Amino acid sequence: MGDAITKDSNGNPLGDGDSVTVIKDLKVKGTSETIKRGTLVKNIRLTGNPGKVECNTKQVKGLVLKTEFLKKA
């Protein structure tokens, strides 16, 4: 089996260190924070799962986001 390619909501391939924009307001589980639509998230890290990326935002550190809610900046 080959490595699965991580893609954003538009089908663009994502790589370590890319910047992405959130396309929908997302509530963060376990906190009262909401990541607003249009938030720029820099320096993402790929996980072993092609549907998720790891990142940090100003509000929350160590966040895992689903790629269906992201687009490449």
C-alpha contacts under 8 A as a table, 3 or more apart, distances in Angstrom:
res1	aa1	res2	aa2	distance
4	A	50	P	6.03
5	I	13	P	6.69
5	I	14	L	7.77
5	I	50	P	6.12
6	T	13	P	5.82
6	T	14	L	5.58
6	T	15	G	7.51
6	T	46	L	7.61
6	T	49	N	7.93
6	T	50	P	4.40
6	T	51	G	6.50
6	T	52	K	7.84
6	T	67	T	7.79
7	K	10	N	7.56
7	K	11	G	5.16
7	K	12	N	5.22
7	K	13	P	4.34
7	K	14	L	5.40
7	K	50	P	7.27
7	K	51	G	7.65
7	K	67	T	6.75
8	D	11	G	5.27
8	D	12	N	5.46
8	D	13	P	6.52
8	D	14	L	6.64
8	D	67	T	5.13
8	D	68	E	6.11
8	D	69	F	7.65
8	D	70	L	5.59
8	D	71	K	5.16
8	D	72	K	6.46
9	S	12	N	7.54
9	S	67	T	6.24
9	S	68	E	4.61
9	S	69	F	6.32
9	S	70	L	5.81
9	S	71	K	5.69
10	N	71	K	6.55
12	N	71	K	7.87
12	N	72	K	6.99
14	L	18	D	6.62
14	L	72	K	7.22
15	G	18	D	5.73
15	G	44	I	7.75
15	G	45	R	7.41
15	G	46	L	6.71
16	D	43	N	6.88
16	D	44	I	5.74
16	D	45	R	4.77
16	D	46	L	5.73
17	G	42	K	7.08
17	G	43	N	3.93
17	G	44	I	5.08
17	G	45	R	6.28
18	D	42	K	6.42
18	D	43	N	5.28
18	D	44	I	5.68
18	D	72	K	7.50
18	D	73	A	7.92
19	S	40	L	6.94
19	S	41	V	5.60
19	S	42	K	4.20
19	S	43	N	5.65
19	S	44	I	6.46
19	S	72	K	6.29
19	S	73	A	5.52
20	V	40	L	5.85
20	V	41	V	5.27
20	V	42	K	6.45
20	V	44	I	7.75
20	V	70	L	6.06
20	V	71	K	5.42
20	V	72	K	4.42
20	V	73	A	4.82
21	T	37	R	7.79
21	T	38	G	5.64
21	T	39	T	5.53
21	T	40	L	4.55
21	T	41	V	6.02
21	T	70	L	5.56
21	T	71	K	5.32
21	T	72	K	6.30
21	T	73	A	5.93
22	V	25	D	7.46
22	V	35	I	7.86
22	V	36	K	7.27
22	V	37	R	5.25
22	V	38	G	5.23
22	V	39	T	5.41
22	V	40	L	6.68
22	V	41	V	7.58
22	V	69	F	5.89
22	V	70	L	4.77
22	V	71	K	6.64
23	I	37	R	5.07
23	I	38	G	5.95
23	I	69	F	5.49
23	I	70	L	5.72
23	I	71	K	6.90
24	K	36	K	6.86
24	K	37	R	4.58
24	K	38	G	7.59
24	K	69	F	6.22
25	D	34	T	6.64
25	D	35	I	5.67
25	D	36	K	4.50
25	D	37	R	4.70
26	L	34	T	5.50
26	L	35	I	5.11
26	L	36	K	6.53
26	L	37	R	7.66
27	K	32	S	7.55
27	K	33	E	6.24
27	K	34	T	4.38
27	K	35	I	6.36
28	V	31	T	5.81
28	V	32	S	6.99
28	V	33	E	5.73
28	V	34	T	5.87
28	V	35	I	7.30
29	K	32	S	7.86
33	E	59	Q	7.20
35	I	39	T	6.96
36	K	39	T	5.82
40	L	73	A	7.74
41	V	44	I	7.18
41	V	55	C	7.24
41	V	56	N	7.26
41	V	57	T	6.32
42	K	55	C	7.62
42	K	56	N	7.85
43	N	55	C	6.93
44	I	53	V	6.52
44	I	54	E	5.86
44	I	55	C	4.83
44	I	56	N	7.68
45	R	53	V	5.82
45	R	54	E	5.04
45	R	55	C	6.18
46	L	49	N	7.82
46	L	50	P	7.72
46	L	52	K	7.30
46	L	53	V	4.93
46	L	54	E	6.23
47	T	50	P	6.99
47	T	52	K	6.45
47	T	53	V	5.61
47	T	54	E	6.60
49	N	52	K	5.70
49	N	53	V	7.84
50	P	53	V	7.74
51	G	66	K	5.69
51	G	67	T	5.39
51	G	68	E	7.37
52	K	64	V	6.45
52	K	65	L	5.53
52	K	66	K	4.42
52	K	67	T	5.39
53	V	64	V	5.57
53	V	65	L	5.46
53	V	66	K	6.50
53	V	67	T	6.70
54	E	62	G	6.66
54	E	63	L	5.64
54	E	64	V	4.39
54	E	65	L	6.36
55	C	61	K	7.18
55	C	62	G	5.89
55	C	63	L	5.24
55	C	64	V	6.25
55	C	65	L	7.55
56	N	60	V	6.14
56	N	61	K	4.47
56	N	62	G	5.43
56	N	63	L	5.74
57	T	60	V	5.22
57	T	61	K	5.98
57	T	63	L	7.65
58	K	61	K	7.42
60	V	63	L	6.45
65	L	69	F	7.59
66	K	69	F	5.99
66	K	70	L	7.38
67	T	70	L	5.16
67	T	71	K	7.77
